[in-house]
Amino acid sequence: MKAFHAVVEGEVQGVGFRYSAAREARSLGITGWVRNAGDGTVEVWAEGSDADLEAFLKWLRVGPSPAWVRELHSTRETPKGIYSAFGISF
C-alpha cells in the first residue's frame, strides 16, 4: 500500500472535478478523499497500489472534460490505512 497527497491547479472547481475524481478512484480501488480548497485548487489524498496510484495521477493531470488542469503537485506519503472507501470531503 502506498499513498500520495496532491493539489490540482487550474479550472478545477465548479466543473464536476471532485465527483469525477471520486468515480475514477473508486473504479481503481483507491481509498482516500478529494475536496475543494479555499484557494480554488482541488486537494486529494489517495491510498492504493503503485499501479493504481499512477493511473489515478495520470487521470488527475487531465481531469474531466469541462476541467482545465494547469498544474499537479503531488508528494508521496505514508499511508494512514484508515480509509475504507474514497469519499468527497466538504
Secondary structure as a PSIPRED ss2 file (coil, helix, strand):
# PSIPRED VFORMAT (PSIPRED V4.0)

   1 M C   1.000  0.000  0.000
   2 K E   0.000  0.000  1.000
   3 A E   0.000  0.000  1.000
   4 F E   0.000  0.000  1.000
   5 H E   0.000  0.000  1.000
   6 A E   0.000  0.000  1.000
   7 V E   0.000  0.000  1.000
   8 V E   0.000  0.000  1.000
   9 E E   0.000  0.000  1.000
  10 G E   0.000  0.000  1.000
  11 E E   0.000  0.000  1.000
  12 V C   1.000  0.000  0.000
  13 Q C   1.000  0.000  0.000
  14 G C   1.000  0.000  0.000
  15 V C   1.000  0.000  0.000
  16 G C   1.000  0.000  0.000
  17 F H   0.000  1.000  0.000
  18 R H   0.000  1.000  0.000
  19 Y H   0.000  1.000  0.000
  20 S H   0.000  1.000  0.000
  21 A H   0.000  1.000  0.000
  22 A H   0.000  1.000  0.000
  23 R H   0.000  1.000  0.000
  24 E H   0.000  1.000  0.000
  25 A H   0.000  1.000  0.000
  26 R H   0.000  1.000  0.000
  27 S H   0.000  1.000  0.000
  28 L H   0.000  1.000  0.000
  29 G C   1.000  0.000  0.000
  30 I C   1.000  0.000  0.000
  31 T E   0.000  0.000  1.000
  32 G E   0.000  0.000  1.000
  33 W E   0.000  0.000  1.000
  34 V E   0.000  0.000  1.000
  35 R E   0.000  0.000  1.000
  36 N E   0.000  0.000  1.000
  37 A C   1.000  0.000  0.000
  38 G C   1.000  0.000  0.000
  39 D C   1.000  0.000  0.000
  40 G C   1.000  0.000  0.000
  41 T C   1.000  0.000  0.000
  42 V E   0.000  0.000  1.000
  43 E E   0.000  0.000  1.000
  44 V E   0.000  0.000  1.000
  45 W E   0.000  0.000  1.000
  46 A E   0.000  0.000  1.000
  47 E E   0.000  0.000  1.000
  48 G E   0.000  0.000  1.000
  49 S C   1.000  0.000  0.000
  50 D H   0.000  1.000  0.000
  51 A H   0.000  1.000  0.000
  52 D H   0.000  1.000  0.000
  53 L H   0.000  1.000  0.000
  54 E H   0.000  1.000  0.000
  55 A H   0.000  1.000  0.000
  56 F H   0.000  1.000  0.000
  57 L H   0.000  1.000  0.000
  58 K H   0.000  1.000  0.000
  59 W H   0.000  1.000  0.000
  60 L H   0.000  1.000  0.000
  61 R C   1.000  0.000  0.000
  62 V C   1.000  0.000  0.000
  63 G C   1.000  0.000  0.000
  64 P C   1.000  0.000  0.000
  65 S C   1.000  0.000  0.000
  66 P C   1.000  0.000  0.000
  67 A C   1.000  0.000  0.000
  68 W E   0.000  0.000  1.000
  69 V E   0.000  0.000  1.000
  70 R E   0.000  0.000  1.000
  71 E E   0.000  0.000  1.000
  72 L E   0.000  0.000  1.000
  73 H E   0.000  0.000  1.000
  74 S E   0.000  0.000  1.000
  75 T E   0.000  0.000  1.000
  76 R E   0.000  0.000  1.000
  77 E E   0.000  0.000  1.000
  78 T C   1.000  0.000  0.000
  79 P C   1.000  0.000  0.000
  80 K C   1.000  0.000  0.000
  81 G C   1.000  0.000  0.000
  82 I C   1.000  0.000  0.000
  83 Y C   1.000  0.000  0.000
  84 S C   1.000  0.000  0.000
  85 A C   1.000  0.000  0.000
  86 F E   0.000  0.000  1.000
  87 G E   0.000  0.000  1.000
  88 I E   0.000  0.000  1.000
  89 S C   1.000  0.000  0.000
  90 F C   1.000  0.000  0.000
